[in-house]
Amino acid sequence: AEVQKAVTLIHGASDSLTTMVREIVEYVQLESNPHLNVILTDLNGIVNAVIAELKDESTKKNVSLRFENFETVNVSVDPEKIKSALKHLVADSLKRSPQGSVIDCKIRSSKEGSTFELSREGEPMSQEAMTALETGQSQLHHQRNLGLGLAFCRTIIERHKGKMKIESEGSKTKVVLEIPKN
C-alpha cells in the first residue's frame, strides 16, 4: 500500500513536471518565432474544436463546457496560434473549476472587432498573479496561481494587436479576449 501511494505521488509529480516543461518549450518557441500566418478564420469553429479536444478532461472533472454563439464570426488571425491560446485558456479554467461547475464561453462581434469571453467559478487568481500577467512579468514564472498557459494566451492575443482582460471577484473569474478588426 505504501509503495502504491509513493508510485501515485511520483506519477502525479511527473505529469506536473511534463506539463511545465511542455509549456516552457511552447512559450520559448512562440517567443523565437513571432511570425503570424493571418487568414480569414471562423472563430466559432476554433472554439468548437478546442471544446471537443478538452471534452474528455472536462468529463473526468465533471465540469460542463458551454459555448454560446449567436452569429458567424470571421476574424483575420493565425488560426493555429489562436486555437493554441484558447486551448491554454480553457485548460487553465478546467484546472481551477470545481467539480459540477460550468465554464461559459461566448463570442461577440462588433464594428471594432471580436470578443471571446470565458466565465467560470472556482479558484480565483491572486492579485499578484493578475498584476504579473497584466504587466507581462509572468513570462517563465510558473506560480501556483498563474501557469504559463495564461502568459502564452496573452502573448498570442497581443501579437494580434488585441487585449486580454481578467476580472476576478470572489469565486467568479471572467477572461475577455479582444481581437480587433484588421
C-alpha positions in Angstrom: 0.0 0.0 0.0 2.8 2.4 0.8 4.7 1.6 -2.4 1.4 2.2 -4.4 0.9 5.5 -2.6 4.5 6.5 -3.4 4.1 5.5 -7.1 0.9 7.5 -7.4 2.7 10.6 -5.9 5.6 10.2 -8.3 3.3 9.7 -11.3 1.4 12.9 -10.3 4.6 14.9 -9.9 5.9 13.5 -13.2 2.8 14.6 -15.0 3.1 18.1 -13.5 6.7 18.4 -14.5 5.9 17.2 -18.0 3.2 19.8 -18.3 5.5 22.6 -17.1 8.3 21.6 -19.5 5.9 21.4 -22.4 4.6 24.9 -21.5 8.1 26.3 -21.3 9.1 24.8 -24.6 6.0 26.0 -26.3 6.4 29.5 -24.8 10.1 29.7 -26.0 9.1 28.6 -29.5 6.4 31.3 -29.5 9.0 33.9 -28.5 11.5 32.7 -31.0 9.0 32.8 -33.9 6.8 35.9 -33.7 5.5 35.5 -37.3 1.8 35.1 -37.8 0.1 33.3 -40.7 -3.0 35.5 -40.8 -6.0 34.3 -42.8 -9.8 34.9 -42.5 -10.9 32.3 -40.0 -14.2 31.1 -38.4 -13.7 31.8 -34.7 -16.7 29.6 -33.8 -15.0 26.7 -35.5 -11.9 27.2 -33.4 -13.8 27.4 -30.2 -15.8 24.2 -31.1 -12.5 22.4 -31.9 -11.0 23.4 -28.5 -14.1 22.3 -26.6 -14.1 19.0 -28.5 -10.3 18.4 -27.7 -10.9 19.1 -24.0 -14.1 17.2 -23.7 -12.5 14.1 -22.0 -10.8 16.3 -19.5 -14.0 18.2 -18.7 -15.9 14.9 -18.4 -13.3 13.5 -16.0 -13.6 16.6 -13.8 -17.4 16.8 -14.2 -17.2 20.4 -15.5 -19.5 21.4 -18.3 -18.1 23.5 -21.2 -20.9 25.7 -22.7 -20.4 27.7 -25.8 -22.9 30.4 -26.8 -22.6 31.7 -30.3 -25.4 33.7 -32.0 -23.6 34.5 -35.2 -20.9 33.5 -37.5 -17.7 35.4 -36.5 -14.9 35.6 -39.1 -11.7 37.1 -38.0 -8.3 37.7 -39.6 -6.0 35.7 -37.3 -3.4 33.0 -37.3 -5.8 30.1 -36.6 -3.2 27.7 -35.2 -1.9 30.3 -32.7 -5.4 31.5 -31.7 -6.5 27.8 -31.2 -3.5 27.2 -29.0 -4.3 30.4 -27.0 -7.9 29.4 -26.4 -6.9 25.8 -25.6 -4.5 27.1 -22.9 -7.2 29.4 -21.5 -9.9 26.8 -21.3 -7.5 24.1 -19.9 -6.4 26.6 -17.2 -10.0 27.2 -16.4 -10.7 23.5 -16.1 -7.9 23.1 -13.6 -9.3 25.9 -11.5 -13.0 25.0 -11.7 -14.7 22.8 -9.0 -16.5 19.6 -9.9 -20.0 20.1 -11.1 -19.4 23.7 -12.3 -19.9 25.3 -15.7 -17.4 27.2 -17.9 -19.3 29.5 -20.2 -17.7 30.7 -23.4 -19.2 33.5 -25.6 -18.2 35.2 -28.8 -19.4 38.6 -29.8 -18.7 40.7 -32.9 -18.8 44.4 -33.3 -17.6 47.0 -35.7 -14.3 47.3 -33.7 -13.6 43.5 -33.8 -14.5 40.3 -32.0 -14.6 39.4 -28.3 -14.2 36.0 -26.7 -15.4 35.8 -23.1 -14.9 32.9 -20.7 -16.6 32.9 -17.3 -16.0 30.3 -14.6 -16.3 29.7 -10.9 -13.6 28.3 -8.7 -10.1 29.1 -7.5 -9.6 32.8 -8.1 -6.3 34.3 -9.4 -4.3 36.1 -6.8 -3.8 39.9 -7.2 -0.1 39.3 -7.6 -0.7 36.8 -10.4 -3.1 39.2 -12.2 -0.7 42.1 -11.9 2.2 39.9 -13.2 0.0 38.8 -16.2 -1.2 42.3 -17.0 2.3 43.8 -16.9 3.9 41.0 -18.8 6.1 40.0 -15.9 4.6 36.5 -15.8 6.8 35.1 -18.6 8.6 32.0 -17.4 7.4 32.5 -13.8 5.4 29.3 -13.0 3.5 30.4 -9.9 0.8 28.5 -8.1 -1.9 30.9 -9.3 -0.5 31.6 -12.7 0.6 28.9 -15.2 2.5 29.7 -18.3 -0.7 28.9 -20.3 -2.2 32.3 -19.5 1.0 34.1 -20.3 1.1 32.2 -23.6 -2.5 33.2 -24.3 -1.8 36.9 -23.5 1.2 36.9 -25.8 -0.7 35.5 -28.7 -3.6 37.9 -28.3 -1.1 40.9 -28.1 0.6 39.6 -31.3 -2.8 40.0 -33.0 -2.9 43.6 -31.6 -5.6 42.5 -29.1 -6.1 42.7 -25.4 -6.6 40.2 -22.6 -8.5 41.3 -19.5 -9.1 39.3 -16.4 -11.7 40.1 -13.7 -11.7 38.0 -10.5 -14.0 38.6 -7.7 -14.6 36.0 -5.0 -15.1 32.7 -6.7 -16.0 34.1 -10.1 -13.5 34.9 -12.8 -14.1 36.3 -16.2 -11.5 36.5 -19.0 -12.1 38.6 -22.1 -10.0 38.4 -25.2 -10.5 41.3 -27.6 -9.3 40.8 -31.2 -9.5 44.0 -33.3 -10.5 44.1 -37.0 -7.5 44.4 -39.3 
